[in-house]
């Protein structure tokens, strides 16, 4: 089958790792970059040998023959670029998480693509992290029996605002930025939630949005799930770019962590077994954050197979909309000071 040609919109901080992940997949060819500041796109194009650079997205769509487009711009622009791609006749669109800056925009993007018969995928990569995939394999094996309680944590003091200063100005921060990841991992491991209760705080006085959130969820399968996320935490084991997980079941427990050790411990009445997830080296990836950068290869390959009609995508917009629902239900809960029934939230 012929190569698939695609363009990347947005050449900010994360794009280098997204493009690096695409470079590991045979059968795709990055033919163009777009950025409103053309010089930034030109620098990235030189690094990854991309032949064409644009600062006008309409011109790019008019001149390039594309099988799909990968949108890696700020969240406030996602809807605009999805609409532009649909209007240009592109049938497969990948959009960086979070899908949209608000619940209504996310719903409208999904509906627009549905009506136009366009496949919209959301680049939500945390469920594709190798330790998380292995954790689910162990959980699904039944070794700890039926799970009844779990905790998923992201606690970090990483200076995220240095690489992405626009995050300081967001009215909604950690639940949209990191909550998109954490709540999607919750759904990946345990299915859908029936009810949640959330509290938020702003600790850093230099930002507009919240940087701490705690959520208690009642899952449809009966698991009580506590999740916590913070960019204000100074801890022994910083969790930037990954998550720590504890699941308790009737016959034992499984843990992932602490920090970025990528150790999975399975404990039953017979004792504890340990395995450590390791990673290959990639020249484009930062070894300190390999767990996150390497996950892009796996999600991109899954989406690539779906675009070719050779597999099913996990991260469709329809699926991700349920993660977005949890994000905005969490905001509603924090604002009202009450629990939210998920099926009633719209």
GISUL-V222080 format. One record per backbone hydrogen bond with DSSP energy under -0.5 kcal/mol. NH is the residue of the N-H (numbers start at 1). CO is the residue of the C=O. If there is no record, write none. Layout:
nh->NH co->CO
nh->NH co->CO
This chain:
nh->4 co->27
nh->6 co->29
nh->7 co->68
nh->8 co->32
nh->9 co->70
nh->10 co->8
nh->10 co->34
nh->15 co->12
nh->16 co->12
nh->16 co->13
nh->17 co->14
nh->18 co->14
nh->19 co->15
nh->20 co->16
nh->21 co->17
nh->22 co->18
nh->23 co->19
nh->24 co->21
nh->25 co->22
nh->26 co->24
nh->28 co->25
nh->29 co->4
nh->31 co->6
nh->31 co->29
nh->32 co->6
nh->33 co->52
nh->34 co->8
nh->35 co->54
nh->38 co->36
nh->40 co->37
nh->41 co->37
nh->42 co->38
nh->43 co->39
nh->44 co->40
nh->45 co->41
nh->46 co->42
nh->47 co->43
nh->48 co->44
nh->49 co->45
nh->50 co->45
nh->52 co->31
nh->54 co->33
nh->60 co->56
nh->61 co->57
nh->62 co->58
nh->63 co->59
nh->64 co->60
nh->66 co->64
nh->67 co->5
nh->68 co->5
nh->69 co->92
nh->70 co->7
nh->71 co->69
nh->71 co->94
nh->72 co->9
nh->72 co->70
nh->77 co->74
nh->78 co->75
nh->81 co->77
nh->82 co->78
nh->83 co->79
nh->84 co->80
nh->85 co->81
nh->86 co->82
nh->87 co->83
nh->88 co->84
nh->89 co->86
nh->90 co->85
nh->93 co->119
nh->94 co->69
nh->95 co->121
nh->96 co->71
nh->97 co->123
nh->106 co->102
nh->107 co->103
nh->108 co->104
nh->109 co->105
nh->110 co->106
nh->111 co->107
nh->112 co->108
nh->113 co->109
nh->114 co->110
nh->115 co->111
nh->116 co->112
nh->117 co->114
nh->118 co->113
nh->119 co->91
nh->120 co->118
nh->121 co->93
nh->121 co->119
nh->122 co->315
nh->123 co->95
nh->123 co->121
nh->124 co->122
nh->125 co->123
nh->128 co->125
nh->129 co->126
nh->133 co->129
nh->134 co->130
nh->135 co->131
nh->136 co->132
nh->137 co->133
nh->138 co->134
nh->139 co->135
nh->140 co->136
nh->141 co->137
nh->141 co->138
nh->142 co->139
nh->143 co->138
nh->145 co->142
nh->148 co->248
nh->149 co->248
nh->150 co->224
nh->151 co->246
nh->152 co->226
nh->153 co->244
nh->154 co->228
nh->156 co->230
nh->160 co->158
nh->162 co->159
nh->163 co->159
nh->164 co->160
nh->167 co->164
nh->168 co->165
nh->169 co->166
nh->170 co->167
nh->174 co->210
nh->176 co->173
nh->177 co->173
nh->178 co->174
nh->179 co->174
nh->181 co->178
nh->182 co->178
nh->183 co->179
nh->184 co->180
nh->185 co->181
nh->186 co->182
nh->187 co->183
nh->188 co->184
nh->189 co->185
nh->190 co->186
nh->191 co->187
nh->194 co->218
nh->195 co->218
nh->196 co->340
nh->197 co->216
nh->199 co->214
nh->201 co->212
nh->203 co->201
nh->205 co->203
nh->207 co->204
nh->208 co->168
nh->209 co->170
nh->211 co->201
nh->212 co->201
nh->213 co->229
nh->214 co->199
nh->215 co->227
nh->216 co->197
nh->217 co->215
nh->217 co->225
nh->218 co->195
nh->219 co->217
nh->219 co->223
nh->220 co->192
nh->222 co->219
nh->224 co->148
nh->225 co->217
nh->225 co->223
nh->226 co->150
nh->226 co->224
nh->227 co->215
nh->227 co->225
nh->228 co->152
nh->229 co->213
nh->230 co->154
nh->231 co->211
nh->233 co->156
nh->235 co->233
nh->238 co->236
nh->239 co->155
nh->242 co->239
nh->244 co->153
nh->245 co->256
nh->246 co->151
nh->247 co->254
nh->248 co->149
nh->249 co->252
nh->250 co->146
nh->251 co->144
nh->252 co->144
nh->252 co->249
nh->253 co->267
nh->254 co->247
nh->255 co->265
nh->256 co->245
nh->257 co->263
nh->261 co->258
nh->264 co->275
nh->265 co->255
nh->265 co->263
nh->266 co->273
nh->267 co->253
nh->267 co->265
nh->268 co->271
nh->269 co->251
nh->271 co->268
nh->273 co->266
nh->275 co->264
nh->277 co->262
nh->285 co->282
nh->287 co->285
nh->289 co->286
nh->290 co->287
nh->292 co->289
nh->293 co->289
nh->294 co->290
nh->295 co->291
nh->296 co->292
nh->296 co->293
nh->297 co->294
nh->298 co->294
nh->299 co->295
nh->300 co->296
nh->301 co->297
nh->302 co->298
nh->303 co->299
nh->304 co->300
nh->305 co->301
nh->306 co->302
nh->307 co->303
nh->308 co->304
nh->309 co->306
nh->310 co->305
nh->311 co->305
nh->316 co->314
nh->317 co->120
nh->320 co->316
nh->321 co->317
nh->322 co->318
nh->322 co->319
nh->323 co->319
nh->324 co->320
nh->325 co->321
nh->326 co->322
nh->327 co->323
nh->328 co->324
nh->329 co->325
nh->330 co->326
nh->331 co->327
nh->332 co->328
nh->333 co->329
nh->334 co->330
nh->335 co->331
nh->336 co->332
nh->337 co->333
nh->338 co->333
nh->340 co->196
nh->342 co->194
nh->342 co->340
nh->344 co->341
nh->345 co->341
nh->345 co->342
nh->346 co->344
